Amino acid sequence: MALIITEECTYCGACEPECPTSAISAGDDVYVINAATCTECAGFADAPSCAAVCPAEAIVQG
């Protein structure tokens, strides 16, 4: 299951460079995660890197 970015996103951009599969991109008002390429960092980290750096805690299970 992929992660999602909620409306609480402050559009800071901290999450985008953290994604090892480039699944995160800028949307109109919030960043978005492509569910087809999000692996929740499996094989790269013990926990999703994007969620760890999100100051708004806007990245959650979808």
mmCIF file as Biopython writes it, N, C-alpha, C and O atoms, coordinates in Angstrom:
data_model
#
loop_
_atom_site.group_PDB
_atom_site.id
_atom_site.type_symbol
_atom_site.label_atom_id
_atom_site.label_alt_id
_atom_site.label_comp_id
_atom_site.label_asym_id
_atom_site.label_entity_id
_atom_site.label_seq_id
_atom_site.pdbx_PDB_ins_code
_atom_site.Cartn_x
_atom_site.Cartn_y
_atom_site.Cartn_z
_atom_site.occupancy
_atom_site.B_iso_or_equiv
_atom_site.auth_seq_id
_atom_site.auth_asym_id
_atom_site.pdbx_PDB_model_num
ATOM 1   N N  . MET A ? 1  ? 0.840  -1.179 0.000  1.0 0.0 1  A 1 
ATOM 2   C CA . MET A ? 1  ? 0.000  0.000  0.000  1.0 0.0 1  A 1 
ATOM 3   C C  . MET A ? 1  ? 0.885  1.241  0.000  1.0 0.0 1  A 1 
ATOM 4   O O  . MET A ? 1  ? 1.868  1.313  0.738  1.0 0.0 1  A 1 
ATOM 5   N N  . ALA A ? 2  ? 0.537  2.197  -0.815 1.0 0.0 2  A 1 
ATOM 6   C CA . ALA A ? 2  ? 1.330  3.417  -0.929 1.0 0.0 2  A 1 
ATOM 7   C C  . ALA A ? 2  ? 0.919  4.444  0.117  1.0 0.0 2  A 1 
ATOM 8   O O  . ALA A ? 2  ? -0.151 4.364  0.719  1.0 0.0 2  A 1 
ATOM 9   N N  . LEU A ? 3  ? 1.791  5.391  0.304  1.0 0.0 3  A 1 
ATOM 10  C CA . LEU A ? 3  ? 1.517  6.510  1.199  1.0 0.0 3  A 1 
ATOM 11  C C  . LEU A ? 3  ? 0.775  7.594  0.428  1.0 0.0 3  A 1 
ATOM 12  O O  . LEU A ? 3  ? 0.788  7.614  -0.803 1.0 0.0 3  A 1 
ATOM 13  N N  . ILE A ? 4  ? 0.125  8.500  1.169  1.0 0.0 4  A 1 
ATOM 14  C CA . ILE A ? 4  ? -0.508 9.657  0.558  1.0 0.0 4  A 1 
ATOM 15  C C  . ILE A ? 4  ? -0.092 10.904 1.324  1.0 0.0 4  A 1 
ATOM 16  O O  . ILE A ? 4  ? 0.338  10.824 2.475  1.0 0.0 4  A 1 
ATOM 17  N N  . ILE A ? 5  ? -0.221 12.041 0.684  1.0 0.0 5  A 1 
ATOM 18  C CA . ILE A ? 5  ? 0.050  13.319 1.331  1.0 0.0 5  A 1 
ATOM 19  C C  . ILE A ? 5  ? -1.284 14.031 1.501  1.0 0.0 5  A 1 
ATOM 20  O O  . ILE A ? 5  ? -2.009 14.247 0.530  1.0 0.0 5  A 1 
ATOM 21  N N  . THR A ? 6  ? -1.599 14.387 2.720  1.0 0.0 6  A 1 
ATOM 22  C CA . THR A ? 6  ? -2.896 14.988 3.039  1.0 0.0 6  A 1 
ATOM 23  C C  . THR A ? 6  ? -2.901 16.494 2.771  1.0 0.0 6  A 1 
ATOM 24  O O  . THR A ? 6  ? -1.880 17.086 2.418  1.0 0.0 6  A 1 
ATOM 25  N N  . GLU A ? 7  ? -4.057 17.084 2.947  1.0 0.0 7  A 1 
ATOM 26  C CA . GLU A ? 7  ? -4.246 18.526 2.775  1.0 0.0 7  A 1 
ATOM 27  C C  . GLU A ? 7  ? -3.435 19.340 3.782  1.0 0.0 7  A 1 
ATOM 28  O O  . GLU A ? 7  ? -3.292 20.554 3.630  1.0 0.0 7  A 1 
ATOM 29  N N  . GLU A ? 8  ? -2.908 18.677 4.804  1.0 0.0 8  A 1 
ATOM 30  C CA . GLU A ? 8  ? -2.090 19.365 5.806  1.0 0.0 8  A 1 
ATOM 31  C C  . GLU A ? 8  ? -0.714 19.751 5.261  1.0 0.0 8  A 1 
ATOM 32  O O  . GLU A ? 8  ? 0.040  20.468 5.920  1.0 0.0 8  A 1 
ATOM 33  N N  . CYS A ? 9  ? -0.392 19.276 4.063  1.0 0.0 9  A 1 
ATOM 34  C CA . CYS A ? 9  ? 0.897  19.578 3.424  1.0 0.0 9  A 1 
ATOM 35  C C  . CYS A ? 9  ? 1.094  21.089 3.321  1.0 0.0 9  A 1 
ATOM 36  O O  . CYS A ? 9  ? 0.205  21.815 2.876  1.0 0.0 9  A 1 
ATOM 37  N N  . THR A ? 10 ? 2.275  21.549 3.740  1.0 0.0 10 A 1 
ATOM 38  C CA . THR A ? 10 ? 2.594  22.975 3.679  1.0 0.0 10 A 1 
ATOM 39  C C  . THR A ? 10 ? 3.340  23.348 2.401  1.0 0.0 10 A 1 
ATOM 40  O O  . THR A ? 10 ? 3.728  24.503 2.223  1.0 0.0 10 A 1 
ATOM 41  N N  . TYR A ? 11 ? 3.543  22.370 1.508  1.0 0.0 11 A 1 
ATOM 42  C CA . TYR A ? 11 ? 4.197  22.588 0.221  1.0 0.0 11 A 1 
ATOM 43  C C  . TYR A ? 11 ? 5.643  23.039 0.402  1.0 0.0 11 A 1 
ATOM 44  O O  . TYR A ? 11 ? 6.155  23.841 -0.378 1.0 0.0 11 A 1 
ATOM 45  N N  . CYS A ? 12 ? 6.292  22.516 1.436  1.0 0.0 12 A 1 
ATOM 46  C CA . CYS A ? 12 ? 7.668  22.927 1.725  1.0 0.0 12 A 1 
ATOM 47  C C  . CYS A ? 12 ? 8.688  22.245 0.821  1.0 0.0 12 A 1 
ATOM 48  O O  . CYS A ? 12 ? 9.763  22.793 0.577  1.0 0.0 12 A 1 
ATOM 49  N N  . GLY A ? 13 ? 8.361  21.047 0.319  1.0 0.0 13 A 1 
ATOM 50  C CA . GLY A ? 13 ? 9.270  20.347 -0.580 1.0 0.0 13 A 1 
ATOM 51  C C  . GLY A ? 13 ? 10.300 19.458 0.091  1.0 0.0 13 A 1 
ATOM 52  O O  . GLY A ? 13 ? 11.149 18.885 -0.593 1.0 0.0 13 A 1 
ATOM 53  N N  . ALA A ? 14 ? 10.251 19.326 1.400  1.0 0.0 14 A 1 
ATOM 54  C CA . ALA A ? 14 ? 11.240 18.507 2.110  1.0 0.0 14 A 1 
ATOM 55  C C  . ALA A ? 14 ? 11.166 17.040 1.720  1.0 0.0 14 A 1 
ATOM 56  O O  . ALA A ? 14 ? 12.184 16.348 1.738  1.0 0.0 14 A 1 
ATOM 57  N N  . CYS A ? 15 ? 9.999  16.562 1.374  1.0 0.0 15 A 1 
ATOM 58  C CA . CYS A ? 15 ? 9.794  15.144 1.086  1.0 0.0 15 A 1 
ATOM 59  C C  . CYS A ? 15 ? 10.335 14.699 -0.276 1.0 0.0 15 A 1 
ATOM 60  O O  . CYS A ? 15 ? 10.863 13.596 -0.410 1.0 0.0 15 A 1 
ATOM 61  N N  . GLU A ? 16 ? 10.202 15.548 -1.263 1.0 0.0 16 A 1 
ATOM 62  C CA . GLU A ? 16 ? 10.531 15.157 -2.642 1.0 0.0 16 A 1 
ATOM 63  C C  . GLU A ? 16 ? 11.941 14.597 -2.812 1.0 0.0 16 A 1 
ATOM 64  O O  . GLU A ? 16 ? 12.079 13.524 -3.400 1.0 0.0 16 A 1 
ATOM 65  N N  . PRO A ? 17 ? 12.985 15.252 -2.338 1.0 0.0 17 A 1 
ATOM 66  C CA . PRO A ? 17 ? 14.333 14.695 -2.534 1.0 0.0 17 A 1 
ATOM 67  C C  . PRO A ? 17 ? 14.613 13.444 -1.695 1.0 0.0 17 A 1 
ATOM 68  O O  . PRO A ? 17 ? 15.583 12.736 -1.962 1.0 0.0 17 A 1 
ATOM 69  N N  . GLU A ? 18 ? 13.801 13.167 -0.709 1.0 0.0 18 A 1 
ATOM 70  C CA . GLU A ? 18 ? 13.994 11.994 0.151  1.0 0.0 18 A 1 
ATOM 71  C C  . GLU A ? 18 ? 13.531 10.694 -0.498 1.0 0.0 18 A 1 
ATOM 72  O O  . GLU A ? 18 ? 13.940 9.614  -0.072 1.0 0.0 18 A 1 
ATOM 73  N N  . CYS A ? 19 ? 12.685 10.782 -1.524 1.0 0.0 19 A 1 
ATOM 74  C CA . CYS A ? 19 ? 12.089 9.583  -2.127 1.0 0.0 19 A 1 
ATOM 75  C C  . CYS A ? 19 ? 13.081 8.863  -3.047 1.0 0.0 19 A 1 
ATOM 76  O O  . CYS A ? 19 ? 13.526 9.435  -4.042 1.0 0.0 19 A 1 
ATOM 77  N N  . PRO A ? 20 ? 13.429 7.614  -2.723 1.0 0.0 20 A 1 
ATOM 78  C CA . PRO A ? 20 ? 14.404 6.879  -3.541 1.0 0.0 20 A 1 
ATOM 79  C C  . PRO A ? 20 ? 13.845 6.412  -4.883 1.0 0.0 20 A 1 
ATOM 80  O O  . PRO A ? 20 ? 14.610 6.032  -5.770 1.0 0.0 20 A 1 
ATOM 81  N N  . THR A ? 21 ? 12.521 6.436  -5.043 1.0 0.0 21 A 1 
ATOM 82  C CA . THR A ? 21 ? 11.918 5.999  -6.306 1.0 0.0 21 A 1 
ATOM 83  C C  . THR A ? 21 ? 11.313 7.143  -7.098 1.0 0.0 21 A 1 
ATOM 84  O O  . THR A ? 21 ? 10.635 6.909  -8.098 1.0 0.0 21 A 1 
ATOM 85  N N  . SER A ? 22 ? 11.544 8.367  -6.672 1.0 0.0 22 A 1 
ATOM 86  C CA . SER A ? 22 ? 11.013 9.569  -7.336 1.0 0.0 22 A 1 
ATOM 87  C C  . SER A ? 22 ? 9.494  9.527  -7.486 1.0 0.0 22 A 1 
ATOM 88  O O  . SER A ? 22 ? 8.949  9.975  -8.495 1.0 0.0 22 A 1 
ATOM 89  N N  . ALA A ? 23 ? 8.822  8.990  -6.481 1.0 0.0 23 A 1 
ATOM 90  C CA . ALA A ? 23 ? 7.363  8.876  -6.513 1.0 0.0 23 A 1 
ATOM 91  C C  . ALA A ? 23 ? 6.663  10.153 -6.077 1.0 0.0 23 A 1 
ATOM 92  O O  . ALA A ? 23 ? 5.448  10.272 -6.231 1.0 0.0 23 A 1 
ATOM 93  N N  . ILE A ? 24 ? 7.405  11.106 -5.537 1.0 0.0 24 A 1 
ATOM 94  C CA . ILE A ? 24 ? 6.801  12.344 -5.032 1.0 0.0 24 A 1 
ATOM 95  C C  . ILE A ? 24 ? 7.049  13.482 -6.016 1.0 0.0 24 A 1 
ATOM 96  O O  . ILE A ? 24 ? 8.162  13.673 -6.507 1.0 0.0 24 A 1 
ATOM 97  N N  . SER A ? 25 ? 5.983  14.234 -6.290 1.0 0.0 25 A 1 
ATOM 98  C CA . SER A ? 25 ? 6.107  15.391 -7.170 1.0 0.0 25 A 1 
ATOM 99  C C  . SER A ? 25 ? 5.186  16.511 -6.686 1.0 0.0 25 A 1 
ATOM 100 O O  . SER A ? 25 ? 4.276  16.283 -5.888 1.0 0.0 25 A 1 
ATOM 101 N N  . ALA A ? 26 ? 5.436  17.710 -7.177 1.0 0.0 26 A 1 
ATOM 102 C CA . ALA A ? 26 ? 4.633  18.864 -6.785 1.0 0.0 26 A 1 
ATOM 103 C C  . ALA A ? 26 ? 3.287  18.812 -7.483 1.0 0.0 26 A 1 
ATOM 104 O O  . ALA A ? 26 ? 3.211  18.678 -8.704 1.0 0.0 26 A 1 
ATOM 105 N N  . GLY A ? 27 ? 2.220  18.920 -6.691 1.0 0.0 27 A 1 
ATOM 106 C CA . GLY A ? 27 ? 0.878  19.033 -7.237 1.0 0.0 27 A 1 
ATOM 107 C C  . GLY A ? 27 ? 0.503  20.504 -7.286 1.0 0.0 27 A 1 
ATOM 108 O O  . GLY A ? 27 ? 1.369  21.375 -7.191 1.0 0.0 27 A 1 
ATOM 109 N N  . ASP A ? 28 ? -0.775 20.778 -7.432 1.0 0.0 28 A 1 
ATOM 110 C CA . ASP A ? 28 ? -1.223 22.172 -7.497 1.0 0.0 28 A 1 
ATOM 111 C C  . ASP A ? 28 ? -1.071 22.893 -6.163 1.0 0.0 28 A 1 
ATOM 112 O O  . ASP A ? 28 ? -0.539 24.002 -6.110 1.0 0.0 28 A 1 
ATOM 113 N N  . ASP A ? 29 ? -1.539 22.264 -5.082 1.0 0.0 29 A 1 
ATOM 114 C CA . ASP A ? 29 ? -1.491 22.893 -3.760 1.0 0.0 29 A 1 
ATOM 115 C C  . ASP A ? 29 ? -0.709 22.100 -2.731 1.0 0.0 29 A 1 
ATOM 116 O O  . ASP A ? 29 ? -0.275 22.648 -1.718 1.0 0.0 29 A 1 
ATOM 117 N N  . VAL A ? 30 ? -0.528 20.824 -2.984 1.0 0.0 30 A 1 
ATOM 118 C CA . VAL A ? 30 ? 0.209  19.935 -2.087 1.0 0.0 30 A 1 
ATOM 119 C C  . VAL A ? 30 ? 1.072  19.008 -2.935 1.0 0.0 30 A 1 
ATOM 120 O O  . VAL A ? 30 ? 0.826  18.839 -4.129 1.0 0.0 30 A 1 
ATOM 121 N N  . TYR A ? 31 ? 2.072  18.417 -2.318 1.0 0.0 31 A 1 
ATOM 122 C CA . TYR A ? 31 ? 2.860  17.413 -3.026 1.0 0.0 31 A 1 
ATOM 123 C C  . TYR A ? 31 ? 2.022  16.137 -3.132 1.0 0.0 31 A 1 
ATOM 124 O O  . TYR A ? 31 ? 1.148  15.900 -2.298 1.0 0.0 31 A 1 
ATOM 125 N N  . VAL A ? 32 ? 2.282  15.328 -4.137 1.0 0.0 32 A 1 
ATOM 126 C CA . VAL A ? 32 ? 1.527  14.095 -4.350 1.0 0.0 32 A 1 
ATOM 127 C C  . VAL A ? 32 ? 2.488  12.913 -4.478 1.0 0.0 32 A 1 
ATOM 128 O O  . VAL A ? 32 ? 3.640  13.069 -4.881 1.0 0.0 32 A 1 
ATOM 129 N N  . ILE A ? 33 ? 1.990  11.739 -4.130 1.0 0.0 33 A 1 
ATOM 130 C CA . ILE A ? 33 ? 2.773  10.504 -4.229 1.0 0.0 33 A 1 
ATOM 131 C C  . ILE A ? 33 ? 2.136  9.603  -5.278 1.0 0.0 33 A 1 
ATOM 132 O O  . ILE A ? 33 ? 0.937  9.329  -5.222 1.0 0.0 33 A 1 
ATOM 133 N N  . ASN A ? 34 ? 2.929  9.148  -6.225 1.0 0.0 34 A 1 
ATOM 134 C CA . ASN A ? 34 ? 2.466  8.221  -7.247 1.0 0.0 34 A 1 
ATOM 135 C C  . ASN A ? 34 ? 2.409  6.832  -6.622 1.0 0.0 34 A 1 
ATOM 136 O O  . ASN A ? 34 ? 3.444  6.245  -6.309 1.0 0.0 34 A 1 
ATOM 137 N N  . ALA A ? 35 ? 1.207  6.313  -6.443 1.0 0.0 35 A 1 
ATOM 138 C CA . ALA A ? 35 ? 1.010  5.016  -5.786 1.0 0.0 35 A 1 
ATOM 139 C C  . ALA A ? 35 ? 1.659  3.864  -6.558 1.0 0.0 35 A 1 
ATOM 140 O O  . ALA A ? 35 ? 2.026  2.850  -5.964 1.0 0.0 35 A 1 
ATOM 141 N N  . ALA A ? 36 ? 1.800  4.012  -7.853 1.0 0.0 36 A 1 
ATOM 142 C CA . ALA A ? 36 ? 2.385  2.955  -8.673 1.0 0.0 36 A 1 
ATOM 143 C C  . ALA A ? 36 ? 3.879  2.793  -8.442 1.0 0.0 36 A 1 
ATOM 144 O O  . ALA A ? 36 ? 4.422  1.711  -8.665 1.0 0.0 36 A 1 
ATOM 145 N N  . THR A ? 37 ? 4.550  3.847  -7.998 1.0 0.0 37 A 1 
ATOM 146 C CA . THR A ? 37 ? 5.997  3.760  -7.800 1.0 0.0 37 A 1 
ATOM 147 C C  . THR A ? 37 ? 6.432  3.871  -6.344 1.0 0.0 37 A 1 
ATOM 148 O O  . THR A ? 37 ? 7.603  3.651  -6.036 1.0 0.0 37 A 1 
ATOM 149 N N  . CYS A ? 38 ? 5.508  4.207  -5.442 1.0 0.0 38 A 1 
ATOM 150 C CA . CYS A ? 38 ? 5.848  4.301  -4.015 1.0 0.0 38 A 1 
ATOM 151 C C  . CYS A ? 38 ? 6.049  2.905  -3.434 1.0 0.0 38 A 1 
ATOM 152 O O  . CYS A ? 38 ? 5.178  2.042  -3.544 1.0 0.0 38 A 1 
ATOM 153 N N  . THR A ? 39 ? 7.199  2.698  -2.821 1.0 0.0 39 A 1 
ATOM 154 C CA . THR A ? 39 ? 7.510  1.412  -2.186 1.0 0.0 39 A 1 
ATOM 155 C C  . THR A ? 39 ? 7.577  1.538  -0.669 1.0 0.0 39 A 1 
ATOM 156 O O  . THR A ? 39 ? 7.928  0.585  0.026  1.0 0.0 39 A 1 
ATOM 157 N N  . GLU A ? 40 ? 7.234  2.735  -0.155 1.0 0.0 40 A 1 
ATOM 158 C CA . GLU A ? 40 ? 7.370  3.042  1.268  1.0 0.0 40 A 1 
ATOM 159 C C  . GLU A ? 40 ? 8.812  2.818  1.726  1.0 0.0 40 A 1 
ATOM 160 O O  . GLU A ? 40 ? 9.063  2.491  2.886  1.0 0.0 40 A 1 
ATOM 161 N N  . CYS A ? 41 ? 9.735  2.995  0.814  1.0 0.0 41 A 1 
ATOM 162 C CA . CYS A ? 41 ? 11.178 2.882  1.042  1.0 0.0 41 A 1 
ATOM 163 C C  . CYS A ? 41 ? 11.657 1.451  1.324  1.0 0.0 41 A 1 
ATOM 164 O O  . CYS A ? 41 ? 12.759 1.258  1.838  1.0 0.0 41 A 1 
ATOM 165 N N  . ALA A ? 42 ? 10.843 0.462  0.995  1.0 0.0 42 A 1 
ATOM 166 C CA . ALA A ? 42 ? 11.246 -0.930 1.175  1.0 0.0 42 A 1 
ATOM 167 C C  . ALA A ? 42 ? 12.524 -1.178 0.374  1.0 0.0 42 A 1 
ATOM 168 O O  . ALA A ? 42 ? 12.594 -0.866 -0.815 1.0 0.0 42 A 1 
ATOM 169 N N  . GLY A ? 43 ? 13.514 -1.732 1.028  1.0 0.0 43 A 1 
ATOM 170 C CA . GLY A ? 43 ? 14.794 -1.980 0.395  1.0 0.0 43 A 1 
ATOM 171 C C  . GLY A ? 43 ? 15.746 -0.801 0.454  1.0 0.0 43 A 1 
ATOM 172 O O  . GLY A ? 43 ? 16.914 -0.925 0.084  1.0 0.0 43 A 1 
ATOM 173 N N  . PHE A ? 44 ? 15.262 0.335  0.913  1.0 0.0 44 A 1 
ATOM 174 C CA . PHE A ? 44 ? 16.089 1.538  1.002  1.0 0.0 44 A 1 
ATOM 175 C C  . PHE A ? 44 ? 16.261 2.016  2.440  1.0 0.0 44 A 1 
ATOM 176 O O  . PHE A ? 44 ? 17.331 2.489  2.824  1.0 0.0 44 A 1 
ATOM 177 N N  . ALA A ? 45 ? 15.187 1.887  3.236  1.0 0.0 45 A 1 
ATOM 178 C CA . ALA A ? 45 ? 15.204 2.370  4.623  1.0 0.0 45 A 1 
ATOM 179 C C  . ALA A ? 45 ? 14.217 1.547  5.448  1.0 0.0 45 A 1 
ATOM 180 O O  . ALA A ? 45 ? 13.345 0.871  4.902  1.0 0.0 45 A 1 
ATOM 181 N N  . ASP A ? 46 ? 14.369 1.615  6.763  1.0 0.0 46 A 1 
ATOM 182 C CA . ASP A ? 46 ? 13.482 0.859  7.644  1.0 0.0 46 A 1 
ATOM 183 C C  . ASP A ? 46 ? 12.082 1.453  7.726  1.0 0.0 46 A 1 
ATOM 184 O O  . ASP A ? 46 ? 11.130 0.751  8.067  1.0 0.0 46 A 1 
ATOM 185 N N  . ALA A ? 47 ? 11.950 2.729  7.421  1.0 0.0 47 A 1 
ATOM 186 C CA . ALA A ? 47 ? 10.666 3.430  7.462  1.0 0.0 47 A 1 
ATOM 187 C C  . ALA A ? 47 ? 10.642 4.435  6.315  1.0 0.0 47 A 1 
ATOM 188 O O  . ALA A ? 47 ? 11.696 4.811  5.803  1.0 0.0 47 A 1 
ATOM 189 N N  . PRO A ? 48 ? 9.460  4.870  5.910  1.0 0.0 48 A 1 
ATOM 190 C CA . PRO A ? 48 ? 9.379  5.852  4.825  1.0 0.0 48 A 1 
ATOM 191 C C  . PRO A ? 48 ? 10.152 7.139  5.140  1.0 0.0 48 A 1 
ATOM 192 O O  . PRO A ? 48 ? 9.851  7.827  6.116  1.0 0.0 48 A 1 
ATOM 193 N N  . SER A ? 49 ? 11.125 7.449  4.328  1.0 0.0 49 A 1 
ATOM 194 C CA . SER A ? 49 ? 11.978 8.617  4.535  1.0 0.0 49 A 1 
ATOM 195 C C  . SER A ? 49 ? 11.214 9.923  4.421  1.0 0.0 49 A 1 
ATOM 196 O O  . SER A ? 49 ? 11.501 10.880 5.139  1.0 0.0 49 A 1 
ATOM 197 N N  . CYS A ? 50 ? 10.248 9.964  3.524  1.0 0.0 50 A 1 
ATOM 198 C CA . CYS A ? 50 ? 9.496  11.203 3.331  1.0 0.0 50 A 1 
ATOM 199 C C  . CYS A ? 50 ? 8.702  11.575 4.581  1.0 0.0 50 A 1 
ATOM 200 O O  . CYS A ? 50 ? 8.654  12.743 4.969  1.0 0.0 50 A 1 
ATOM 201 N N  . ALA A ? 51 ? 8.090  10.589 5.200  1.0 0.0 51 A 1 
ATOM 202 C CA . ALA A ? 51 ? 7.295  10.849 6.408  1.0 0.0 51 A 1 
ATOM 203 C C  . ALA A ? 51 ? 8.180  11.335 7.550  1.0 0.0 51 A 1 
ATOM 204 O O  . ALA A ? 51 ? 7.753  12.142 8.376  1.0 0.0 51 A 1 
ATOM 205 N N  . ALA A ? 52 ? 9.396  10.846 7.592  1.0 0.0 52 A 1 
ATOM 206 C CA . ALA A ? 52 ? 10.319 11.222 8.657  1.0 0.0 52 A 1 
ATOM 207 C C  . ALA A ? 52 ? 10.722 12.693 8.588  1.0 0.0 52 A 1 
ATOM 208 O O  . ALA A ? 52 ? 11.007 13.303 9.619  1.0 0.0 52 A 1 
ATOM 209 N N  . VAL A ? 53 ? 10.747 13.268 7.388  1.0 0.0 53 A 1 
ATOM 210 C CA . VAL A ? 53 ? 11.180 14.663 7.243  1.0 0.0 53 A 1 
ATOM 211 C C  . VAL A ? 53 ? 10.036 15.657 7.114  1.0 0.0 53 A 1 
ATOM 212 O O  . VAL A ? 53 ? 10.274 16.864 7.080  1.0 0.0 53 A 1 
ATOM 213 N N  . CYS A ? 54 ? 8.816  15.180 7.043  1.0 0.0 54 A 1 
ATOM 214 C CA . CYS A ? 54 ? 7.661  16.059 6.842  1.0 0.0 54 A 1 
ATOM 215 C C  . CYS A ? 54 ? 7.352  16.843 8.113  1.0 0.0 54 A 1 
ATOM 216 O O  . CYS A ? 54 ? 6.952  16.248 9.113  1.0 0.0 54 A 1 
ATOM 217 N N  . PRO A ? 55 ? 7.531  18.181 8.099  1.0 0.0 55 A 1 
ATOM 218 C CA . PRO A ? 55 ? 7.283  18.962 9.304  1.0 0.0 55 A 1 
ATOM 219 C C  . PRO A ? 55 ? 5.810  19.058 9.672  1.0 0.0 55 A 1 
ATOM 220 O O  . PRO A ? 55 ? 5.479  19.339 10.824 1.0 0.0 55 A 1 
ATOM 221 N N  . ALA A ? 56 ? 4.925  18.831 8.715  1.0 0.0 56 A 1 
ATOM 222 C CA . ALA A ? 56 ? 3.480  18.927 8.974  1.0 0.0 56 A 1 
ATOM 223 C C  . ALA A ? 56 ? 2.863  17.566 9.309  1.0 0.0 56 A 1 
ATOM 224 O O  . ALA A ? 56 ? 1.667  17.480 9.586  1.0 0.0 56 A 1 
ATOM 225 N N  . GLU A ? 57 ? 3.673  16.506 9.283  1.0 0.0 57 A 1 
ATOM 226 C CA . GLU A ? 57 ? 3.179  15.135 9.503  1.0 0.0 57 A 1 
ATOM 227 C C  . GLU A ? 57 ? 2.001  14.844 8.587  1.0 0.0 57 A 1 
ATOM 228 O O  . GLU A ? 57 ? 1.004  14.259 9.010  1.0 0.0 57 A 1 
ATOM 229 N N  . ALA A ? 58 ? 2.121  15.257 7.324  1.0 0.0 58 A 1 
ATOM 230 C CA . ALA A ? 58 ? 1.049  15.127 6.344  1.0 0.0 58 A 1 
ATOM 231 C C  . ALA A ? 58 ? 1.158  13.875 5.481  1.0 0.0 58 A 1 
ATOM 232 O O  . ALA A ? 58 ? 0.343  13.688 4.577  1.0 0.0 58 A 1 
ATOM 233 N N  . ILE A ? 59 ? 2.137  13.018 5.732  1.0 0.0 59 A 1 
ATOM 234 C CA . ILE A ? 59 ? 2.312  11.811 4.932  1.0 0.0 59 A 1 
ATOM 235 C C  . ILE A ? 59 ? 1.866  10.613 5.756  1.0 0.0 59 A 1 
ATOM 236 O O  . ILE A ? 59 ? 2.438  10.304 6.801  1.0 0.0 59 A 1 
ATOM 237 N N  . VAL A ? 60 ? 0.820  9.943  5.252  1.0 0.0 60 A 1 
ATOM 238 C CA . VAL A ? 60 ? 0.176  8.854  5.986  1.0 0.0 60 A 1 
ATOM 239 C C  . VAL A ? 60 ? -0.103 7.670  5.066  1.0 0.0 60 A 1 
ATOM 240 O O  . VAL A ? 60 ? 0.041  7.774  3.848  1.0 0.0 60 A 1 
ATOM 241 N N  . GLN A ? 61 ? -0.500 6.551  5.654  1.0 0.0 61 A 1 
ATOM 242 C CA . GLN A ? 61 ? -0.900 5.381  4.869  1.0 0.0 61 A 1 
ATOM 243 C C  . GLN A ? 61 ? -2.155 5.719  4.061  1.0 0.0 61 A 1 
ATOM 244 O O  . GLN A ? 61 ? -3.075 6.366  4.562  1.0 0.0 61 A 1 
ATOM 245 N N  . GLY A ? 62 ? -2.177 5.270  2.803  1.0 0.0 62 A 1 
ATOM 246 C CA . GLY A ? 62 ? -3.302 5.557  1.931  1.0 0.0 62 A 1 
ATOM 247 C C  . GLY A ? 62 ? -4.428 4.577  2.041  1.0 0.0 62 A 1 
ATOM 248 O O  . GLY A ? 62 ? -5.438 4.716  1.350  1.0 0.0 62 A 1 
#
